[in-house]
Amino acid sequence: MIKERELWVAYLLWFFLGPVGVHKFYLGKIGMGILYLFTGGLLLIGWIIDLFTLPSQVRAYNDELRTLREEIPL
């Protein structure tokens, strides 16, 4: 079973490994993770923007996960 993502973990990954996109991979955004990996967090501009948008990104991931769990009965 896939667990919900924690905001504090996302911020730790963002702070230490953000310019290479690890926090994006953590949130299931593989394409953005690869883009960050090859562009240094979009030349660090995207990395700085993520400082402010990370809570909503984690919330969106968890909401989508809850929706999928409701659609697929166990």
KETOR-784590 format. One record per residue (C-alpha): residue number from 1; x, y, z. Coordinates in steps of 0.02 Angstrom, whole numbers, plus 50000, padded with zeros to 5 digits. Layout:
<recs>
+-----+-------+-------+-------+
| pos |  east | north |    up |
+-----+-------+-------+-------+
| NUM |     X |     Y |     Z |
...
+-----+-------+-------+-------+
</recs>
This chain:
<recs>
+-----+-------+-------+-------+
| pos |  east | north |    up |
+-----+-------+-------+-------+
|   1 | 50000 | 50000 | 50000 |
|   2 | 50066 | 50172 | 49954 |
|   3 | 50082 | 50290 | 50102 |
|   4 | 50036 | 50472 | 50104 |
|   5 | 50181 | 50593 | 50090 |
|   6 | 50240 | 50697 | 50236 |
|   7 | 50274 | 50883 | 50218 |
|   8 | 50428 | 50880 | 50331 |
|   9 | 50507 | 50742 | 50225 |
|  10 | 50471 | 50840 | 50066 |
|  11 | 50554 | 50995 | 50141 |
|  12 | 50708 | 50895 | 50195 |
|  13 | 50725 | 50824 | 50021 |
|  14 | 50695 | 50996 | 49947 |
|  15 | 50829 | 51077 | 50056 |
|  16 | 50967 | 50949 | 50035 |
|  17 | 50932 | 50875 | 49863 |
|  18 | 50808 | 50996 | 49784 |
|  19 | 50915 | 51061 | 49642 |
|  20 | 50925 | 50883 | 49575 |
|  21 | 50738 | 50855 | 49594 |
|  22 | 50728 | 50722 | 49729 |
|  23 | 50577 | 50805 | 49810 |
|  24 | 50487 | 50797 | 49641 |
|  25 | 50521 | 50610 | 49627 |
|  26 | 50457 | 50590 | 49806 |
|  27 | 50292 | 50671 | 49754 |
|  28 | 50276 | 50561 | 49599 |
|  29 | 50318 | 50698 | 49475 |
|  30 | 50445 | 50597 | 49377 |
|  31 | 50450 | 50713 | 49226 |
|  32 | 50481 | 50867 | 49332 |
|  33 | 50611 | 50770 | 49431 |
|  34 | 50707 | 50730 | 49273 |
|  35 | 50692 | 50910 | 49215 |
|  36 | 50759 | 50973 | 49382 |
|  37 | 50899 | 50845 | 49374 |
|  38 | 50962 | 50908 | 49206 |
|  39 | 50933 | 51095 | 49237 |
|  40 | 50987 | 51115 | 49418 |
|  41 | 50812 | 51147 | 49482 |
|  42 | 50775 | 51255 | 49330 |
|  43 | 50929 | 51359 | 49369 |
|  44 | 50873 | 51365 | 49552 |
|  45 | 50721 | 51471 | 49509 |
|  46 | 50603 | 51322 | 49516 |
|  47 | 50688 | 51265 | 49676 |
|  48 | 50651 | 51433 | 49759 |
|  49 | 50471 | 51432 | 49698 |
|  50 | 50450 | 51259 | 49774 |
|  51 | 50492 | 51334 | 49944 |
|  52 | 50321 | 51417 | 49941 |
|  53 | 50221 | 51289 | 49841 |
|  54 | 50279 | 51128 | 49923 |
|  55 | 50135 | 51118 | 50049 |
|  56 | 50006 | 51125 | 49910 |
|  57 | 50104 | 50998 | 49808 |
|  58 | 50105 | 50874 | 49953 |
|  59 | 49920 | 50907 | 49986 |
|  60 | 49878 | 50876 | 49802 |
|  61 | 49976 | 50712 | 49801 |
|  62 | 49888 | 50651 | 49959 |
|  63 | 49717 | 50704 | 49894 |
|  64 | 49746 | 50609 | 49732 |
|  65 | 49803 | 50456 | 49829 |
|  66 | 49645 | 50461 | 49938 |
|  67 | 49537 | 50475 | 49782 |
|  68 | 49621 | 50324 | 49704 |
|  69 | 49596 | 50224 | 49864 |
|  70 | 49409 | 50265 | 49861 |
|  71 | 49393 | 50212 | 49679 |
|  72 | 49483 | 50047 | 49701 |
|  73 | 49398 | 49941 | 49835 |
|  74 | 49510 | 49819 | 49929 |
+-----+-------+-------+-------+
</recs>
